[in-house]
Amino acid sequence: MKHVRQGMVSVAVLALLWLTGCKASTPPADSSDTETTAYRSSAPQRVDIRGTIVTSRYDQGQVMLEVENYTPSPESRYNRAYVLVLPTAQIVDPEGRTISLSELRQGQNVAILMRGNGQGNFVGMGIARKIWLEEAF
C-alpha cells in the first residue's frame, strides 16, 4: 500500500509539472494583442500578404484573389500574391465575426495566411488558410 501511495504522489507531481510547463511564452498567432493604433485588425502582425484586393474572380464555388501591397513592409512576406480561396477558408471581419466568401470585394484591405510557395519576396501563390478583412491602412 505504501508503494501505491508513493506512486500516486509521483504521478501527481509529474502531472503538475507537465501542466505548468505547457504555457506558451508568446501569444497565439490569431491573438488580437497585435492590433496597432493605425488601423483595427485582429490579424497577426506578420502575415504572408497584407494589402488590397486588386482583382477577384469567382468560378465554381472558389474565388481567385490578386492582392497587392503597395507599400512594402517587413510585416508582409510578399508584395503581391495570387490566392485561391476555397469555401473552407476562414474569413474574419474587423469585428472578429466570421463572414462568407461572397462578401470579399475588390478594393477591400486584407491580411492573409496561406499555404503555398512564392518567388522571393515579390510574388506569392497559394491557398488561403485564413483571411482577415481590415480597415483602411
Backbone as ProteinMPNN parsed JSONL, in Angstrom:
{"seq_chain_A": "MKHVRQGMVSVAVLALLWLTGCKASTPPADSSDTETTAYRSSAPQRVDIRGTIVTSRYDQGQVMLEVENYTPSPESRYNRAYVLVLPTAQIVDPEGRTISLSELRQGQNVAILMRGNGQGNFVGMGIARKIWLEEAF", "coords_chain_A": {"N_chain_A": [[0.826, -1.185, 0.0], [2.011, 1.183, 0.654], [3.757, 1.654, -1.477], [1.968, 2.077, -3.556], [0.7, 4.475, -2.803], [2.92, 6.177, -2.789], [3.586, 6.037, -5.504], [1.3, 7.248, -6.643], [1.543, 9.874, -5.663], [3.899, 10.598, -6.958], [3.057, 10.521, -9.661], [1.125, 12.559, -9.569], [2.739, 14.812, -9.014], [4.373, 14.84, -11.313], [2.377, 15.285, -13.267], [1.508, 17.831, -12.502], [3.857, 19.328, -12.934], [4.073, 18.968, -15.705], [1.718, 20.212, -16.671], [2.096, 22.888, -15.851], [4.337, 23.511, -17.305], [3.479, 23.707, -19.928], [2.576, 26.163, -20.715], [2.614, 28.671, -23.109], [5.129, 31.013, -24.134], [4.669, 33.022, -25.866], [1.949, 34.803, -27.39], [-0.846, 33.232, -29.121], [-1.017, 32.896, -32.769], [-3.344, 34.058, -33.826], [-4.041, 36.032, -32.06], [-5.528, 38.985, -30.707], [-3.894, 40.862, -29.603], [-2.02, 42.032, -31.168], [-2.896, 44.271, -32.416], [-2.644, 47.468, -33.912], [-2.542, 51.017, -33.378], [-2.954, 52.429, -35.685], [-4.707, 51.157, -37.481], [-7.597, 49.03, -37.253], [-7.415, 45.663, -36.625], [-7.685, 42.15, -36.407], [-5.805, 40.465, -37.187], [-2.666, 38.641, -37.143], [0.535, 40.209, -36.541], [2.605, 39.593, -38.398], [2.147, 38.403, -41.573], [1.433, 36.464, -44.58], [0.603, 37.977, -46.829], [-0.342, 41.327, -46.849], [-2.545, 43.61, -47.894], [-4.338, 45.212, -50.598], [-7.247, 44.051, -52.256], [-6.946, 43.531, -55.573], [-7.971, 42.256, -57.88], [-10.757, 40.042, -58.269], [-11.927, 36.887, -58.89], [-14.536, 34.688, -59.509], [-15.308, 31.245, -59.619], [-17.019, 28.312, -59.881], [-17.609, 27.993, -57.066], [-15.231, 28.744, -55.906], [-12.843, 31.324, -55.227], [-10.563, 33.417, -56.814], [-8.08, 35.516, -55.797], [-6.266, 38.496, -56.398], [-3.893, 40.08, -54.669], [-2.381, 43.036, -53.64], [0.339, 44.671, -52.135], [0.973, 47.855, -51.748], [2.842, 49.371, -50.431], [5.79, 48.175, -49.523], [6.502, 46.135, -46.711], [7.996, 45.013, -43.633], [6.301, 43.364, -42.277], [4.862, 41.851, -43.995], [5.076, 39.069, -46.076], [5.058, 38.856, -48.88], [4.933, 41.089, -51.736], [3.012, 41.029, -53.665], [0.326, 38.814, -54.284], [-1.237, 35.835, -55.462], [-4.074, 34.339, -54.642], [-5.901, 31.491, -53.909], [-9.106, 31.048, -52.805], [-10.873, 28.875, -51.007], [-14.125, 27.449, -50.211], [-13.842, 26.505, -47.636], [-12.078, 28.127, -46.288], [-11.314, 30.3, -43.568], [-12.799, 33.358, -42.961], [-12.568, 36.528, -41.602], [-14.116, 39.417, -40.285], [-13.432, 42.955, -39.447], [-14.527, 43.194, -36.875], [-14.257, 40.717, -35.802], [-16.033, 38.742, -36.468], [-17.085, 35.838, -38.275], [-17.301, 35.741, -41.764], [-18.885, 35.27, -45.012], [-17.638, 33.813, -48.09], [-18.618, 35.156, -50.286], [-18.655, 37.804, -49.59], [-16.25, 39.023, -50.065], [-14.669, 41.617, -51.726], [-13.468, 43.624, -54.464], [-10.976, 46.036, -53.801], [-11.066, 45.939, -51.032], [-9.227, 45.899, -47.959], [-7.0, 43.45, -46.852], [-5.563, 40.839, -44.799], [-3.645, 37.982, -45.139], [-3.051, 34.585, -44.4], [-1.456, 31.918, -45.894], [-1.167, 28.727, -47.613], [1.447, 27.639, -49.549], [3.777, 28.503, -52.203], [6.269, 30.903, -53.205], [7.913, 33.403, -55.22], [10.736, 34.474, -54.258], [10.567, 37.539, -52.468], [8.649, 38.827, -53.82], [6.373, 37.807, -55.41], [3.705, 35.818, -54.4], [2.073, 32.638, -54.312], [-0.732, 30.722, -53.531], [-2.969, 28.82, -51.371], [-5.541, 30.131, -49.47], [-5.51, 30.08, -45.961], [-6.466, 31.519, -43.78], [-8.258, 34.548, -43.679], [-8.259, 37.943, -42.965], [-10.328, 40.704, -42.9], [-9.55, 44.117, -43.114], [-9.535, 47.455, -41.79], [-9.033, 50.623, -43.467], [-5.63, 51.331, -44.252]], "CA_chain_A": [[0.0, 0.0, 0.0], [2.919, 2.319, 0.728], [4.281, 1.874, -2.824], [0.887, 2.625, -4.378], [0.547, 5.867, -2.388], [4.108, 6.884, -3.265], [3.447, 6.131, -6.962], [0.263, 8.239, -6.938], [2.116, 11.188, -5.396], [4.849, 10.854, -8.046], [2.278, 10.821, -10.863], [0.502, 13.867, -9.376], [3.797, 15.82, -9.149], [4.732, 14.895, -12.732], [1.273, 15.924, -13.988], [1.55, 19.244, -12.154], [4.982, 19.914, -13.656], [3.773, 18.963, -17.131], [0.693, 21.216, -16.943], [2.641, 24.241, -15.706], [5.36, 23.712, -18.325], [2.878, 23.819, -21.254], [2.18, 27.54, -21.011], [3.44, 29.278, -24.156], [5.675, 32.311, -23.762], [4.178, 34.006, -26.818], [0.521, 34.612, -27.646], [-1.129, 32.516, -30.361], [-0.933, 33.703, -33.991], [-4.558, 34.807, -34.102], [-4.341, 36.881, -30.925], [-5.824, 40.369, -31.064], [-2.945, 41.736, -28.933], [-1.121, 42.614, -32.157], [-3.522, 45.406, -33.073], [-1.945, 48.734, -33.807], [-3.472, 52.13, -33.294], [-3.155, 52.983, -37.019], [-5.908, 50.555, -38.037], [-8.13, 47.955, -36.438], [-7.312, 44.361, -37.264], [-7.448, 41.047, -35.486], [-4.79, 39.632, -37.828], [-1.348, 38.707, -36.518], [1.377, 41.259, -37.088], [3.335, 39.081, -39.563], [1.302, 37.565, -42.413], [2.008, 36.222, -45.903], [0.342, 39.167, -47.646], [-1.249, 42.336, -46.305], [-2.713, 44.589, -48.954], [-5.649, 45.499, -51.148], [-7.695, 43.132, -53.302], [-6.908, 44.199, -56.873], [-8.979, 41.567, -58.691], [-11.432, 38.912, -57.64], [-12.601, 36.069, -59.907], [-15.309, 33.589, -58.942], [-15.557, 30.136, -60.53], [-17.418, 27.042, -59.287], [-17.505, 27.977, -55.608], [-13.905, 29.178, -55.469], [-12.508, 32.688, -55.608], [-9.136, 33.685, -57.019], [-7.806, 36.914, -55.466], [-4.952, 39.085, -56.598], [-3.73, 41.044, -53.582], [-1.136, 43.781, -53.808], [0.773, 45.535, -51.048], [1.584, 48.97, -52.464], [3.995, 49.854, -49.662], [6.46, 47.01, -48.943], [6.599, 46.199, -45.26], [8.586, 43.801, -43.052], [5.24, 42.555, -41.69], [4.229, 41.1, -45.067], [6.069, 38.234, -46.747], [5.053, 39.125, -50.317], [4.412, 42.367, -52.191], [1.84, 40.695, -54.469], [0.004, 37.389, -54.13], [-2.395, 35.249, -56.115], [-4.562, 33.486, -53.569], [-7.123, 30.734, -54.143], [-9.907, 30.995, -51.581], [-11.852, 27.788, -51.046], [-15.224, 27.681, -49.26], [-13.456, 26.087, -46.289], [-11.198, 29.122, -45.672], [-11.939, 31.117, -42.537], [-12.729, 34.776, -43.294], [-12.97, 37.26, -40.407], [-14.24, 40.853, -40.499], [-12.703, 43.713, -38.421], [-15.117, 42.996, -35.544], [-13.96, 39.356, -35.355], [-17.09, 37.809, -36.875], [-16.835, 35.07, -39.491], [-18.162, 36.147, -42.872], [-18.872, 34.304, -46.118], [-16.76, 34.014, -49.228], [-19.249, 36.091, -51.218], [-18.5, 39.175, -49.103], [-14.949, 39.56, -50.477], [-14.853, 42.535, -52.845], [-12.312, 44.365, -54.955], [-10.742, 47.27, -53.064], [-11.006, 45.713, -49.587], [-7.914, 45.631, -47.379], [-6.995, 42.133, -46.232], [-4.329, 40.186, -44.358], [-3.887, 36.579, -45.474], [-2.105, 33.496, -44.176], [-1.757, 30.947, -46.94], [-0.289, 27.598, -47.897], [1.927, 27.738, -50.913], [5.132, 28.961, -52.449], [6.386, 32.185, -53.86], [9.16, 33.659, -55.907], [11.407, 35.502, -53.462], [9.654, 38.337, -51.665], [7.825, 39.632, -54.702], [5.076, 37.236, -55.788], [3.328, 34.599, -53.703], [0.927, 31.905, -54.848], [-1.113, 29.704, -52.578], [-4.353, 28.643, -50.958], [-5.787, 30.864, -48.23], [-5.905, 29.367, -44.751], [-7.285, 32.441, -43.01], [-8.272, 35.895, -44.227], [-8.805, 38.974, -42.096], [-10.625, 41.988, -43.517], [-9.001, 45.184, -42.294], [-9.929, 48.81, -42.129], [-8.049, 51.309, -44.306], [-4.311, 51.455, -43.652]], "C_chain_A": [[0.874, 1.254, 0.0], [3.46, 2.666, -0.665], [3.226, 2.491, -3.753], [0.712, 4.113, -4.069], [1.726, 6.702, -2.888], [4.068, 7.049, -4.788], [2.409, 7.177, -7.37], [0.774, 9.661, -6.711], [3.095, 11.562, -6.511], [4.13, 11.236, -9.335], [1.645, 12.21, -10.757], [1.528, 14.985, -9.535], [4.218, 15.96, -10.604], [3.642, 15.58, -13.566], [1.253, 17.424, -13.725], [2.683, 19.954, -12.893], [4.701, 19.997, -15.161], [2.755, 20.055, -17.479], [1.227, 22.639, -16.8], [3.701, 24.532, -16.751], [4.798, 23.899, -19.719], [2.497, 25.242, -21.628], [3.148, 28.148, -22.013], [3.92, 30.652, -23.713], [5.225, 33.404, -24.718], [2.702, 33.762, -27.064], [0.302, 33.853, -28.946], [-1.16, 33.465, -31.552], [-2.179, 34.526, -34.238], [-4.982, 35.69, -32.932], [-4.594, 38.312, -31.365], [-4.899, 41.347, -30.344], [-2.035, 42.451, -29.916], [-1.746, 43.783, -32.899], [-2.655, 46.644, -32.899], [-2.973, 49.843, -33.761], [-3.758, 52.722, -34.666], [-4.426, 52.42, -37.663], [-6.316, 49.389, -37.161], [-8.066, 46.649, -37.201], [-7.083, 43.31, -36.204], [-6.407, 40.089, -36.064], [-3.481, 39.695, -37.051], [-0.495, 39.763, -37.21], [2.077, 40.805, -38.365], [2.439, 38.105, -40.311], [1.99, 37.344, -43.757], [1.803, 37.421, -46.821], [-0.648, 40.056, -46.908], [-1.359, 43.411, -47.375], [-4.156, 44.741, -49.374], [-5.994, 44.484, -52.227], [-7.778, 43.913, -54.606], [-7.944, 43.587, -57.809], [-9.539, 40.386, -57.916], [-12.203, 38.176, -58.728], [-13.261, 34.869, -59.241], [-15.517, 32.515, -59.999], [-15.842, 28.872, -59.73], [-17.179, 26.973, -57.785], [-16.164, 28.379, -55.052], [-13.673, 30.601, -55.954], [-10.997, 32.795, -55.733], [-8.923, 35.179, -56.786], [-6.401, 37.288, -55.906], [-4.859, 40.206, -55.568], [-2.384, 41.717, -53.752], [-0.905, 44.687, -52.61], [1.555, 46.676, -51.697], [2.788, 49.558, -51.732], [4.662, 48.66, -48.998], [6.714, 47.2, -47.449], [7.258, 44.922, -44.734], [7.539, 42.886, -42.42], [4.521, 41.691, -42.721], [5.304, 40.344, -45.845], [6.186, 38.565, -48.234], [4.517, 40.525, -50.6], [3.142, 42.174, -53.025], [1.591, 39.199, -54.308], [-1.242, 37.04, -54.914], [-2.878, 34.148, -55.184], [-5.866, 32.822, -53.984], [-7.854, 30.619, -52.812], [-10.978, 29.935, -51.772], [-12.975, 28.089, -50.068], [-14.874, 27.3, -47.826], [-12.551, 27.09, -45.583], [-11.978, 29.939, -44.646], [-11.715, 32.584, -42.882], [-13.336, 35.556, -42.135], [-13.04, 38.747, -40.723], [-13.533, 41.615, -39.375], [-13.26, 43.565, -37.006], [-14.885, 41.593, -35.002], [-15.022, 38.343, -35.714], [-16.692, 37.089, -38.155], [-17.83, 35.507, -40.56], [-18.023, 35.14, -44.007], [-17.944, 34.742, -47.23], [-17.311, 35.068, -50.191], [-19.09, 37.552, -50.798], [-17.13, 39.777, -49.412], [-15.149, 40.388, -51.738], [-13.532, 43.19, -53.236], [-12.213, 45.677, -54.18], [-10.692, 47.101, -51.551], [-9.567, 45.467, -49.162], [-7.986, 44.321, -46.613], [-5.598, 41.772, -45.723], [-4.596, 38.692, -44.508], [-2.722, 35.702, -45.042], [-2.458, 32.431, -45.188], [-0.757, 29.805, -46.963], [0.173, 27.756, -49.327], [3.337, 28.272, -50.986], [5.102, 30.339, -53.086], [7.701, 32.28, -54.586], [9.848, 34.801, -55.175], [10.407, 36.219, -52.582], [8.648, 39.078, -52.526], [6.44, 39.052, -54.946], [4.853, 35.924, -55.046], [2.128, 33.964, -54.37], [0.557, 30.838, -53.84], [-2.6, 29.659, -52.321], [-4.531, 29.299, -49.597], [-6.165, 29.91, -47.103], [-6.848, 30.237, -43.934], [-7.138, 33.834, -43.587], [-8.921, 36.818, -43.203], [-9.089, 40.208, -42.939], [-10.129, 43.064, -42.571], [-9.58, 46.524, -42.706], [-8.803, 49.453, -42.912], [-6.746, 51.495, -43.549], [-4.031, 52.9, -43.31]], "O_chain_A": [[0.508, 2.269, -0.592], [3.605, 3.843, -0.995], [3.541, 3.312, -4.614], [0.588, 4.923, -4.987], [1.532, 7.822, -3.36], [4.472, 8.091, -5.305], [2.617, 7.911, -8.335], [0.465, 10.558, -7.495], [3.119, 12.709, -6.959], [4.544, 12.167, -10.025], [1.625, 12.958, -11.734], [1.218, 16.014, -10.136], [4.404, 17.077, -11.087], [3.947, 16.363, -14.465], [1.006, 18.207, -14.642], [2.495, 21.052, -13.416], [5.051, 20.983, -15.808], [2.919, 20.75, -18.482], [0.835, 23.515, -17.571], [3.946, 25.698, -17.06], [5.556, 24.223, -20.633], [2.125, 25.49, -22.775], [4.36, 28.143, -21.797], [3.213, 31.369, -23.005], [5.381, 34.588, -24.42], [2.242, 32.625, -26.958], [1.191, 33.835, -29.796], [-1.307, 34.676, -31.389], [-2.082, 35.609, -34.816], [-6.152, 36.056, -32.824], [-3.949, 38.802, -32.292], [-5.095, 42.557, -30.458], [-1.341, 43.393, -29.532], [-1.199, 44.244, -33.901], [-2.017, 46.833, -31.864], [-4.144, 49.628, -34.073], [-4.731, 53.463, -34.807], [-5.148, 53.16, -38.331], [-5.504, 48.829, -36.425], [-8.604, 46.541, -38.303], [-6.377, 43.543, -35.222], [-6.156, 39.025, -35.498], [-3.209, 40.686, -36.374], [-0.781, 40.159, -38.339], [2.136, 41.568, -39.33], [2.018, 37.093, -39.751], [3.015, 37.965, -44.041], [2.731, 37.835, -47.516], [-1.668, 39.585, -46.404], [-0.366, 44.051, -47.72], [-5.078, 44.441, -48.616], [-5.135, 44.099, -53.02], [-8.576, 44.841, -54.735], [-8.705, 44.307, -58.455], [-8.888, 39.818, -57.039], [-13.038, 38.769, -59.411], [-12.617, 34.127, -58.499], [-15.861, 32.821, -61.14], [-14.983, 28.413, -58.977], [-16.609, 26.001, -57.288], [-15.971, 28.359, -53.836], [-14.234, 31.027, -56.963], [-10.251, 32.327, -54.874], [-9.505, 36.011, -57.482], [-5.468, 36.493, -55.796], [-5.642, 41.155, -55.59], [-1.371, 41.056, -53.98], [-1.812, 45.371, -52.134], [2.683, 46.475, -52.147], [3.654, 50.174, -52.352], [4.151, 48.167, -47.992], [7.09, 48.281, -46.995], [7.093, 43.857, -45.329], [7.851, 41.75, -42.063], [3.663, 40.886, -42.361], [6.323, 40.92, -46.226], [7.286, 38.556, -48.788], [3.749, 41.079, -49.814], [2.295, 43.065, -53.081], [2.533, 38.414, -54.208], [-2.176, 37.834, -55.02], [-2.186, 33.154, -54.964], [-6.822, 33.498, -54.365], [-7.294, 30.153, -51.819], [-11.878, 30.084, -52.599], [-12.795, 28.913, -49.171], [-15.549, 27.735, -46.893], [-12.275, 26.929, -44.395], [-13.159, 30.231, -44.838], [-10.577, 33.011, -43.075], [-14.466, 35.294, -41.724], [-12.134, 39.289, -41.356], [-13.069, 40.984, -38.425], [-12.537, 43.788, -36.035], [-15.268, 41.298, -33.87], [-14.926, 37.186, -35.304], [-16.035, 37.668, -39.02], [-19.029, 35.628, -40.308], [-17.157, 34.266, -43.973], [-17.523, 35.897, -47.295], [-16.546, 35.786, -50.834], [-19.37, 38.449, -51.594], [-16.873, 40.928, -49.058], [-15.734, 39.91, -52.71], [-12.607, 43.29, -52.43], [-13.217, 46.344, -53.931], [-10.309, 48.036, -50.848], [-8.78, 44.895, -49.916], [-8.907, 44.098, -45.827], [-4.593, 42.331, -46.164], [-5.631, 38.19, -44.069], [-1.559, 36.027, -45.283], [-3.627, 32.072, -45.332], [0.34, 29.898, -46.412], [-0.64, 27.985, -50.222], [4.003, 28.469, -49.969], [4.048, 30.858, -53.452], [8.506, 31.348, -54.57], [9.57, 35.969, -55.445], [9.508, 35.599, -52.014], [7.868, 39.879, -52.01], [5.437, 39.727, -54.716], [5.704, 35.034, -55.062], [1.272, 34.654, -54.924], [1.427, 30.124, -53.342], [-3.386, 30.359, -52.96], [-3.754, 29.047, -48.676], [-7.025, 29.044, -47.266], [-7.885, 29.777, -43.456], [-6.039, 34.257, -43.943], [-9.981, 36.52, -42.652], [-8.196, 40.711, -43.621], [-10.272, 42.936, -41.355], [-10.053, 46.697, -43.83], [-7.718, 48.879, -43.012], [-6.749, 51.78, -42.352], [-2.96, 53.214, -42.79]]}, "name": "protein", "num_of_chains": 1, "seq": "MKHVRQGMVSVAVLALLWLTGCKASTPPADSSDTETTAYRSSAPQRVDIRGTIVTSRYDQGQVMLEVENYTPSPESRYNRAYVLVLPTAQIVDPEGRTISLSELRQGQNVAILMRGNGQGNFVGMGIARKIWLEEAF"}
